[in-house]
Amino acid sequence: GGDHTITYPILQALAAKHGPVGLVHVDAHTDTGDAALGERIYHGSPFRRCVEERLLDCGRVVQIGIRGSSYDPDPHKYCREQGFRVVPVEECWMKSLEPLMREVRAQMGDKPVYISFDIDGLDPAYAPGTGTPEIAGLTPAQALEIIRGCKGLNIVGCDLVEVAPMYDVSGNTALLGANLLFEMLCVLPGVKTL
């Protein structure tokens, strides 16, 4: 819940227990900004703060669905420099993400992994109730492929963020978010599903 800033203290707590963790991050944005309006901690900066504090195992970070406008001619440069794998949404259009998730599972190995899912990773046609919608996003079916593709990983936590009820007139965004959270619970280690 809440905006993406909430992931930062969660990862502080998890890293204190497990050491740096891998990250499967679904989002329209990389959330590695440095500052906005003079603030270094905001919803667009949590993963930069996590890198600075060595909370992430940067070679095991994948960001899926990234897109949208930018103030920088190379908006993914910082992420690549840290060793993140950035999967722009164009690489996801009109295809199954099962092959991608096989690669992600191999990249993550058996070490601790956190899933952070920003609802704006999905196209606003499916999830309009968010503060920073970006067109041409992922579909709900692809979201399920990503989450279900995490089954078998050593998942130590997960979140779903950026649902904004004031923009969710139909309630569809909240419904989708709740279902995605249910799916995340189903892929946690030790959970038996049919």
C-alpha positions in Angstrom: 0.0 0.0 0.0 0.9 3.7 -0.1 3.3 5.3 -2.4 6.6 3.6 -3.4 8.5 5.3 -0.6 7.1 2.6 1.7 9.5 0.0 0.1 12.6 1.8 1.4 12.1 1.1 5.1 10.9 -2.4 4.4 14.1 -3.1 2.5 16.1 -1.6 5.3 14.5 -4.1 7.7 14.9 -7.1 5.3 18.6 -6.3 4.6 19.3 -6.1 8.3 18.1 -9.7 8.6 19.2 -11.2 5.2 21.9 -8.9 3.9 21.4 -7.3 0.4 18.4 -8.8 -1.4 17.5 -9.3 -5.0 14.6 -7.3 -6.4 11.9 -8.0 -9.0 10.5 -4.5 -9.6 7.5 -4.0 -11.8 6.9 -0.3 -12.6 6.5 2.3 -15.3 9.4 4.2 -13.6 12.8 3.1 -12.3 12.3 5.1 -9.0 16.0 5.9 -8.9 15.7 9.7 -8.9 17.9 11.7 -6.6 15.7 14.5 -5.4 12.4 16.2 -6.0 11.5 19.7 -4.7 14.5 19.4 -2.5 13.5 16.1 -0.9 15.8 13.1 -1.2 13.2 10.6 0.0 10.1 10.5 -2.2 8.2 8.0 -4.3 10.6 8.4 -7.2 13.8 7.7 -5.2 13.5 4.6 -3.0 15.8 2.4 -5.1 18.6 5.0 -5.3 18.5 5.3 -1.5 18.5 1.5 -1.3 21.6 1.3 -3.5 23.4 4.0 -1.4 22.7 2.0 1.7 23.7 -1.3 0.1 20.3 -2.9 0.7 20.1 -4.4 -2.8 22.2 -7.1 -4.4 22.4 -5.0 -7.6 23.4 -7.9 -9.8 20.1 -9.4 -8.9 17.8 -6.5 -9.6 15.4 -6.6 -12.6 13.0 -3.7 -13.4 10.2 -4.7 -15.8 7.8 -2.5 -17.8 9.8 0.7 -17.6 8.6 3.5 -19.8 7.3 7.1 -19.9 8.7 10.5 -20.3 12.0 11.6 -18.7 14.0 14.7 -17.9 17.2 12.8 -19.1 18.2 11.7 -22.5 19.4 8.4 -21.0 17.0 7.7 -18.2 18.2 4.2 -17.4 21.9 5.0 -17.3 22.0 5.1 -13.4 20.3 1.7 -13.2 22.6 0.1 -15.8 25.7 1.5 -14.0 24.5 -0.2 -10.8 24.2 -3.6 -12.6 20.3 -3.6 -12.8 18.6 -5.4 -15.6 16.1 -2.9 -17.1 13.4 -4.4 -19.3 11.7 -1.5 -21.1 8.0 -2.1 -21.8 8.7 -2.3 -25.6 10.4 -5.6 -24.9 7.2 -6.9 -23.4 4.6 -5.7 -25.9 2.4 -8.4 -27.4 4.1 -11.4 -26.0 4.2 -13.8 -23.1 6.7 -13.0 -20.3 7.2 -16.6 -19.3 10.6 -16.7 -21.2 11.7 -13.5 -19.4 10.7 -15.0 -16.1 12.8 -18.1 -16.7 15.8 -15.8 -17.1 14.8 -13.8 -14.0 14.6 -17.0 -11.9 18.1 -18.0 -13.1 19.4 -14.5 -12.3 17.9 -14.5 -8.8 19.1 -18.0 -7.8 18.3 -19.2 -4.3 19.2 -16.0 -2.4 16.6 -13.7 -0.8 14.4 -11.8 -3.2 11.8 -9.0 -2.7 9.0 -8.2 -5.1 7.9 -4.6 -5.5 4.9 -4.1 -7.8 3.9 -0.5 -8.7 0.3 -0.6 -10.1 1.4 1.9 -12.8 3.4 -0.8 -14.4 0.1 -1.8 -15.9 -1.5 0.1 -18.6 -3.9 2.8 -17.3 -6.7 1.1 -19.4 -6.6 -1.6 -16.7 -5.4 0.5 -13.7 -6.3 4.1 -14.0 -6.3 4.8 -10.3 -2.8 5.8 -9.8 -1.0 9.1 -9.5 1.5 8.8 -12.4 -0.1 6.8 -15.2 1.9 6.0 -18.3 0.4 4.7 -21.5 1.3 1.5 -23.3 1.9 -0.5 -20.2 1.7 -4.2 -19.2 -1.5 -6.2 -19.3 -3.0 -8.0 -16.3 -2.2 -11.3 -17.9 1.5 -10.2 -18.1 1.4 -9.2 -14.5 0.2 -12.7 -13.6 3.0 -14.2 -15.7 5.5 -12.1 -13.8 4.2 -12.9 -10.3 3.6 -16.6 -11.1 7.0 -16.7 -12.7 8.5 -15.8 -9.2 7.3 -19.2 -7.8 10.2 -21.1 -6.4 12.3 -18.1 -5.6 13.4 -17.4 -2.0 10.9 -14.5 -1.6 11.3 -12.7 1.7 8.7 -10.0 1.1 6.6 -8.2 -1.4 4.5 -5.1 -1.9 1.9 -3.6 -4.2 2.0 0.2 -4.2 0.6 3.4 -5.8 -3.1 2.5 -5.9 -4.8 5.9 -5.5 -8.5 5.5 -4.6 -9.3 9.1 -5.4 -8.5 8.4 -9.1 -10.1 4.9 -9.1 -13.6 5.9 -9.9 -14.6 2.4 -11.1 -12.8 0.5 -8.4 -11.0 -1.6 -11.0 -7.5 -0.6 -9.9 -8.2 -1.7 -6.4 -9.7 -4.9 -7.6 -6.7 -5.6 -9.8 -4.3 -4.6 -7.0 -6.0 -7.0 -4.5 -5.8 -9.8 -6.9 -2.1 -9.3 -7.7 -1.4 -9.2 -3.9 -3.3 -12.5 -3.6 -1.1 -13.9 -6.4 2.0 -12.8 -4.6 0.9 -14.5 -1.4 0.4 -17.7 -3.5 4.1 -17.7 -4.6 5.7 -17.2 -1.2 7.9 -20.1 -0.2 6.1 -23.0 1.4 2.6 -22.0 0.0 0.9 -25.0 -1.6 -1.3 -24.3 -4.5 -3.3 -26.6 -6.8 
